[in-house]
Amino acid sequence: MKILFLGPPGVGKGTQAVRVAEALEIPHISTGEMFREHMDSATGLGKQISRIVARGDLVPDSLTVAMLLERLGHSDTANGYILDGFPRNLPQAHALDEAIGEAALDAVVVLQAEFDMLKERLLNRGRADDTEESVSNRLVVYERETAPLVRFYEDRGVTAGVNGVGSVEEITANILAALARFRP
Ligand code: AMP
């Protein structure tokens, strides 16, 4: 199954995407994690993007799409994958369509939570880019760039809205139940 996780920063996308990927035995592909690995190892790409990520801005599409498409070419993606944090805007969504085909995405999980809760969660998480300024910016960037993707995929009839508030186990169970409706 090819699945995409959408939702605002702090909603628990990463945590849930890892758990669901394990349950379905498919790889979890997070562009944010890939970028953090590049920064930790100080690769050329890592050095190029570190200020952008620290500010909470989006890394340019050209770099992001190239990195993601290279990852999708690995053999472990043969039975599907979960994309977490990609696409982040409409141009990236179009690039994904072009690469895998519009019909290839089986489901889009949209994790939901009240906006007020997200900021608090992010500030308590302690990641390097979880400063007050970066967090506020990421929420703004989400609303402007990423939120329109919900409608984009709704129009295709592949979305499943899931409440992101509750126990980790409960939310995973709700996602798996929602995905069962889409299984090919
Ligand atoms: P995340 O781990 O998904 O919260 O991503 C952390 C940071 O990595 C974001 O704030 C962006 O700076 C960058 N990033 C991750 N995914 C993307 C993407 N698809 N497009 C552009 N920037 C991204």
Residues whose N, C-alpha, C, O or C-beta is under 5 A from the ligand:
A	BS01	AMP	T31 G32 E33 F35 I52 V53 G56 D57 L58 V59 T64 G85 F86 P87 R88
